[in-house]
């Protein structure tokens, strides 16, 4: 028939080409497979520890801890959880033992969460909460360095955005499981922590699978490195200052949950659902804004930081529905920071120093967070208006700093996330 294309001959017994999801995944690049595998691994990791973190505030309250103690425990946990990354990052770069350090961190973190079911007082619970943060500090810089090699092929923003989305969706389902357990067990927190042993075991299994199939993720990097020098550029330090200001204004969720409990804004079994909402927004935002970063550059952080600053008055001064929107903005701010931070840092430094740069950057970020958490905890006993004013003011102070970063860094090429010029 006219216009009809002849069918190409096939060999006898040949199977027709398939294009289902399984076959598309089988034909995917090793870099994409690694990003997805690490993403699924992070899904179950966040399922575990974010499930626990969604109720740590009320749990510590039931064990007798007050607002200041909860703020200090949360802040100290975040300080160690970020500050110790400086040492694990440097250790990974110096020794090249990225996988052993990563695996060790996951073991510590995944063991600490189910053990909270056995805590008899708030002091023991505090030690386990801090141990969980220490485990995360150990494993994050080497894992992010390995991930950055694979993310380069698809664009740093998209690669880290996909990983962070899977990570945060795990952080959504974990609190939902905890909420279900609390609802069915008359708020038995110990049973909720015990239920998180299953996703913890899955996480450790997947870590070993990833190590088995991708022993050298650095071989996945596509093309030459954007930066080959050994120093850290000026724009790196400016960016660090802006991110630290944002961190200082972020109240840790245990304190937000404690406020909900004290103000009777949200019923105890519903608090984890609020955290799940935050994580859902965080994961979705990671995908959208990670892709947008690859196209438009780091300037996307400016309007997002402005929007995120509105979380405090909604959470601390509003009722139920303002609290829902406030928690969503809090989650958006968290997700954007945790996906764009590693995406933006990667092209600023050489691959050989990436784990150290991540450790330094997130160490300073965590130091700012613990300082802000202590201030917020102290202001909590003064007035919620003071808490709100502080949180909004320090986050808005980050805007001119981020504008300076936008002026000092080259815009990524559309589609591949590689810089057109060196960071200034």
C-alpha positions in Angstrom: 0.0 0.0 0.0 1.3 3.5 -0.7 3.2 5.1 2.1 3.5 1.9 4.1 7.0 1.2 5.4 8.3 -2.4 4.7 8.8 -4.5 7.8 12.4 -5.2 8.6 13.3 -8.9 8.4 13.9 -10.7 11.7 15.9 -13.8 12.4 14.1 -17.0 13.1 13.2 -17.3 16.8 14.1 -13.7 17.6 11.9 -12.1 20.3 10.2 -8.8 19.5 11.8 -5.8 21.2 10.1 -5.0 24.5 9.8 -1.6 26.0 8.2 -2.2 29.4 9.6 -0.6 32.6 11.7 -3.7 33.4 13.4 -3.7 30.1 13.9 0.1 30.1 15.5 -0.2 33.5 17.7 -3.1 32.3 18.9 -0.9 29.5 19.5 2.1 31.8 23.0 3.4 32.3 25.0 2.1 35.4 25.0 5.7 36.7 21.2 5.8 36.7 21.0 2.3 38.3 23.3 3.4 41.1 21.3 6.6 41.8 18.1 4.5 41.9 19.6 1.8 44.1 21.0 4.4 46.6 17.6 6.2 46.4 15.7 3.0 47.4 18.3 2.4 50.1 17.6 5.9 51.4 13.9 5.3 51.2 14.1 2.6 53.8 16.7 4.4 55.9 14.4 7.5 56.1 11.4 5.2 56.6 13.2 4.1 59.8 14.8 7.2 61.3 12.3 9.8 60.2 9.5 7.5 61.5 11.2 7.7 64.9 11.9 11.4 64.7 8.3 12.2 64.0 7.4 11.3 67.6 10.7 11.9 69.5 9.4 15.2 70.9 6.2 13.8 72.5 8.1 10.6 73.5 10.7 12.6 75.4 7.9 14.5 77.0 6.2 11.4 78.2 9.5 10.3 79.8 9.7 13.6 81.7 11.9 15.9 79.5 10.9 19.6 79.2 11.0 22.0 76.2 14.6 23.2 76.8 15.8 19.6 77.2 14.1 18.5 74.0 15.5 21.5 72.1 19.0 20.9 73.4 18.9 17.1 72.7 17.6 17.8 69.2 20.1 20.6 68.6 23.0 18.5 70.0 22.0 15.6 67.8 21.9 17.8 64.8 25.2 19.4 65.7 27.0 16.0 66.0 25.0 14.7 63.0 26.4 17.5 60.9 29.6 18.5 62.7 31.1 15.0 62.6 30.7 14.9 58.9 33.8 17.0 58.6 35.9 14.1 59.9 34.1 11.3 58.1 34.4 13.3 54.8 38.1 13.9 55.3 38.7 10.3 56.3 36.9 9.0 53.2 39.0 11.3 50.9 42.3 10.4 52.6 41.8 6.7 52.8 39.6 6.1 49.8 37.5 3.7 52.0 34.1 5.3 51.0 32.1 2.1 51.3 33.4 0.8 54.7 32.8 4.2 56.3 29.3 4.4 54.7 28.4 0.9 55.9 29.6 1.6 59.4 27.5 4.7 59.7 24.4 2.9 58.5 24.9 0.1 61.0 25.1 2.6 63.9 22.1 4.6 62.7 19.8 1.6 62.0 20.6 -0.1 65.3 19.8 3.0 67.4 16.2 3.5 66.3 14.6 0.2 67.3 16.6 0.3 70.6 14.5 3.4 71.6 11.8 0.8 72.4 14.0 -0.3 75.3 14.7 3.2 76.8 13.6 3.4 80.4 14.1 7.1 80.9 14.7 10.3 78.8 18.4 10.3 79.4 18.9 6.8 77.8 16.5 7.9 74.9 18.6 11.0 74.4 21.8 8.9 74.0 20.1 6.8 71.4 18.7 9.8 69.6 22.2 11.3 69.5 23.7 8.0 68.4 21.3 7.9 65.4 22.5 11.3 64.3 26.2 10.3 64.7 25.5 7.3 62.5 24.1 9.6 59.8 27.1 11.9 60.2 29.5 9.0 59.5 27.8 7.7 56.4 26.5 10.8 54.6 29.7 12.6 53.2 31.2 9.4 51.6 27.8 8.4 50.3 27.1 11.8 48.7 30.6 11.8 47.2 29.9 8.4 45.6 26.5 9.6 44.5 27.9 12.8 42.9 29.9 10.8 40.4 26.8 9.1 39.1 24.6 12.3 39.3 27.0 14.1 36.9 25.7 12.1 33.9 22.1 13.2 34.3 22.6 16.6 35.8 23.5 17.2 39.5 20.2 18.8 40.3 18.2 16.0 38.8 20.4 13.2 40.1 20.4 14.5 43.7 16.7 15.4 43.3 15.7 11.9 42.4 17.7 10.5 45.3 16.2 13.1 47.7 12.7 12.4 46.5 13.0 8.7 47.2 14.6 9.6 50.5 11.8 11.9 51.5 9.0 9.6 50.4 10.5 7.1 52.8 10.4 9.9 55.4 6.7 10.2 54.6 5.7 6.5 54.9 7.7 6.0 58.1 5.7 8.5 60.2 2.5 7.1 58.7 3.4 3.7 60.0 4.2 5.2 63.4 0.9 7.0 63.4 -1.0 3.8 62.6 0.8 1.9 65.4 0.0 4.7 67.8 -3.6 4.8 66.8 -4.0 1.0 67.2 -2.0 0.7 70.4 -3.4 3.6 72.4 -0.2 5.6 71.8 2.4 2.9 72.7 5.5 4.7 71.6 7.8 1.7 72.4 5.8 -0.6 70.1 6.1 2.1 67.4 9.9 2.1 67.7 10.0 -1.7 67.7 8.1 -1.8 64.4 10.8 0.2 62.7 13.3 -2.7 63.1 12.0 -4.2 59.8 12.8 -1.2 57.5 16.1 -0.9 59.3 17.1 -4.5 58.4 16.0 -3.9 54.8 18.3 -0.8 54.7 21.3 -2.7 55.8 20.7 -5.4 53.3 20.4 -2.9 50.4 23.7 -1.2 51.5 25.5 -4.5 51.1 23.8 -5.1 47.7 25.0 -1.6 46.5 28.5 -2.3 47.7 28.5 -5.7 45.9 27.4 -4.4 42.5 29.0 -0.9 42.6 32.3 -1.3 44.4 33.8 1.8 42.6 31.1 4.5 42.0 33.8 7.0 41.0 34.1 5.1 37.8 30.6 6.2 36.9 31.5 9.9 36.5 30.9 11.1 32.9 33.4 13.4 31.3 36.2 15.5 32.8 35.9 17.1 36.2 34.6 20.7 36.2 37.2 21.7 38.9 40.7 20.1 39.3 42.3 22.4 41.8 42.7 21.5 45.5 41.3 24.7 47.1 37.8 25.8 47.8 36.5 28.8 45.8 35.2 32.0 47.4 31.7 31.3 46.3 31.7 28.0 48.3 32.2 30.0 51.5 29.5 32.6 50.6 27.1 29.8 49.8 28.0 28.1 53.1 27.1 31.4 55.0 23.7 31.6 53.3 22.8 28.0 54.0 23.9 28.4 57.6 21.5 31.4 58.1 18.6 29.3 56.7 19.5 26.4 59.0 19.6 28.7 62.1 16.0 29.6 61.5 14.7 26.1 61.1 13.1 24.7 64.2 13.7 21.0 64.6 10.5 19.0 64.2 10.6 17.4 67.7 10.2 20.9 69.1 7.4 21.7 66.6 5.7 18.4 67.7 6.2 19.3 71.3 4.5 22.7 70.7 1.5 20.9 69.0 1.2 18.7 72.1 1.5 21.6 74.6 -0.9 23.9 72.7 -3.3 21.0 71.9 -3.2 22.1 68.3 -2.9 18.6 67.0 -3.8 15.3 68.6 -0.9 13.0 69.4 -1.7 10.2 66.9 -2.0 12.9 64.1 1.4 14.5 64.7 3.3 11.9 62.6 0.8 12.6 59.8 1.9 16.2 59.8 5.5 15.1 59.5 4.5 12.8 56.6 2.9 15.9 54.9 6.2 17.8 55.3 8.2 14.9 53.9 5.8 14.5 50.9 6.2 18.2 50.1 10.0 17.8 50.6 10.3 14.9 48.2 8.1 16.4 45.5 10.0 19.7 45.8 13.3 17.9 45.5 12.3 16.5 42.1 10.8 19.7 40.7 13.5 22.1 42.0 16.4 19.8 41.4 15.4 19.8 37.7 14.9 23.5 37.8 18.4 24.0 39.3 19.9 22.2 36.3 18.2 24.7 34.0 18.2 28.0 35.9 21.0 27.7 38.4 21.3 28.4 42.1 19.1 31.5 41.9 16.1 29.2 42.4 17.0 29.2 46.1 16.1 32.9 46.5 12.3 32.6 46.1 12.2 29.3 47.8 14.0 30.6 50.9 11.6 33.5 51.0 8.6 31.1 50.9 10.2 28.8 53.5 10.6 31.7 56.0 6.8 31.8 56.3 6.7 28.4 58.1 7.3 29.8 61.6 4.3 32.1 62.1 2.0 29.5 60.6 3.3 26.7 62.8 3.8 28.5 66.1 1.0 31.1 65.9 -1.8 29.4 63.9 -4.4 26.8 64.4 -4.7 23.4 62.7 -4.9 24.5 59.1 -2.2 27.2 59.3 -0.1 24.5 61.0 -0.6 22.2 58.0 0.6 24.8 55.6 3.4 25.8 57.9 4.7 22.2 58.2 4.4 21.9 54.4 6.6 25.0 53.9 9.0 23.7 56.6 9.3 20.4 54.6 9.8 22.3 51.4 12.7 24.3 52.9 14.3 21.1 54.2 14.0 19.2 50.9 15.2 22.0 48.7 18.3 22.6 51.0 19.1 18.9 51.2 18.9 18.3 47.4 20.3 21.6 46.0 23.1 21.8 48.5 25.0 18.7 47.3 24.0 19.5 43.7 25.5 23.0 43.9 28.7 22.0 45.9 29.6 19.2 43.5 30.8 21.4 40.5 32.5 23.8 42.9 35.2 21.4 44.1 37.4 18.6 42.6 36.1 15.0 42.9 39.1 14.2 45.1 37.9 16.7 47.7 34.2 16.2 47.4 33.6 14.2 50.5 35.6 16.7 52.5 33.7 19.6 51.0 30.4 18.0 51.9 31.6 17.3 55.4 32.8 20.8 55.9 29.7 22.4 54.4 27.2 20.3 56.3 29.3 20.6 59.5 28.9 24.4 59.4 25.2 23.9 58.5 24.7 21.7 61.5 26.6 24.1 63.8 24.2 26.9 62.7 21.3 24.6 63.3 22.3 23.7 66.8 22.9 27.3 67.7 19.5 28.3 66.2 17.8 25.4 68.0 19.2 26.5 71.4 18.0 30.0 70.8 14.6 28.8 69.7 14.3 26.6 72.7 15.2 29.4 75.1 12.7 31.8 73.3 10.0 29.1 73.5 9.7 29.7 77.2 9.6 33.5 76.6 6.9 33.8 73.9 6.0 32.1 70.6 6.1 35.6 69.0 9.8 35.8 69.9 10.4 32.3 68.4 8.6 33.4 65.2 10.5 36.7 64.9 13.9 35.1 65.3 13.2 32.3 62.8 11.9 34.7 60.1 14.6 37.3 60.6 17.6 34.9 60.2 16.1 33.2 57.2 15.4 36.5 55.5 19.0 37.5 56.2 20.1 34.7 53.9 18.5 36.3 50.9 21.2 38.9 50.1 23.9 36.2 50.7 22.2 33.9 48.2 22.0 36.7 45.7 25.8 37.1 46.0 26.2 33.4 45.3 24.1 33.7 42.2 26.4 36.5 40.9 29.5 34.5 41.8 28.7 31.2 40.2 28.4 30.2 36.5 25.0 29.1 35.3 24.7 25.4 34.6 24.3 24.4 31.0 20.7 23.4 30.2 20.2 19.7 30.5 23.5 18.3 31.7 24.2 20.3 34.9 27.8 21.1 34.0 29.1 24.6 34.6 29.9 27.0 31.7 32.7 28.5 33.7 34.5 28.1 37.0 32.9 29.3 40.2 34.1 32.8 41.1 
